[in-house]
């Protein structure tokens, strides 16, 4: 593999470790735990892995060498910067347990386990990937690991390779499935420990125990850099409004973090839209008001940040989508038989009055998308809807109306952007490189402790890395019961933006000023070499959340 000068320099970076993990380690057992809610149901579903104690690793005098262990690893779901360092930390950790320990990577996500597709991860291979972005060392995939047949099929290859522990690196759903797998293997007496690691750029796998998921830090820094560049261009030319959609399937953590970093003129937070029961027109009006307010000062430029999942959080659109799903599920053939240019009118004639009115008000491209693009479960694929274009177009129409009424006399030219895939495989920031390596080393300590059904956890993350606290959290502790596909299931609670939390409060306290002035911040690229103030700062979200 040909490497750039920066890649070569970066491959030599030694991640900073929590002090407790530098030498030999001992484990301190905490109190027995409970799930965040629905304790009775979760306990019944996880009789073998419920109520386990939290674990903390502490430095110890050098002890006897452990036994060699074969370990499997899976990358699950969307890419997030730092995944390779989790694997490197795990590799180094199990080699410290015993030099004959071996690591096997299952290829292209959970499917690799089911299809028995794997490769051994040797020291030479691991060295190639230290501190690099991407998941390409073994690939990732979205196959859900949730059926007994899949578990049994996986067990065949685990037995064949004498794998005694499986580490699943994934988001809330993958870690939920990891907990179910841990319980199943324990219930049938299969000697395989299952350990999870918290991954997702979306930042929605966090709670009292998991301070942040890995990848969020780097991805948001990459987006903030690019948004900063767009803002500087915007302020230089002073002729465009930039509508920027940001990844993060449902929660708005990425949009909020970027807003905190770049101070845009407008940032929409989906959770607030839902809490205030806003309509699409309310959202459009709120943006148009800022455009008009700035135009009155002669400033026909600005930036608007839009979270990817916004459309699903607008209560009226949620209800429109639900009715459309239902209608199309029952009348698919009838609908497809209608000529393309008459489909819009056909749908309008079939929906309830409120939804029909809303549907009729949507630009034709979005209206068409709502009826055509449905996933295998019959749901509209809202992530494909170009919300940034929808909002830019609707704000333009609103301003044109206001111009006719004499309420607005500015110029409005818009440009749209979507930043998502650009940030998912970026070279990890020092924070993510250190955090991920520590998560991998912690996973190895959990394996050495013989436990199963735990998630690797590293806490105290706004302190310098050597003060971080490594341990294990029973995954059942983070669970509650939720309705999924019509059935109540035990799942890890997804963290949405907390409207009472400090990051949102800071944003809310400053947004009017950012709208009325031009207070853009240009964060610049991630730095790897330099002082900790430049290279090691965690996300603003994490800093604000941990401010006393
Ligand atoms: P994970 O939850 O698996 O980490 O993935 C998050 C994400 O990057 C979302 O932000 C985005 O909506 C989605 O993946 C895109 O999915 P895909 O990679 O399948 O296009």
Boltz pocket constraint, residues with backbone or C-beta under 6 A from the ligand:
constraints:
  - pocket:
      binder: B
      contacts: [[A, 76], [A, 77], [A, 78], [A, 79], [A, 80], [A, 171], [A, 199], [A, 200], [A, 201], [A, 202], [A, 247], [A, 248], [A, 249], [A, 308], [A, 383], [A, 424]]
      max_distance: 6.0
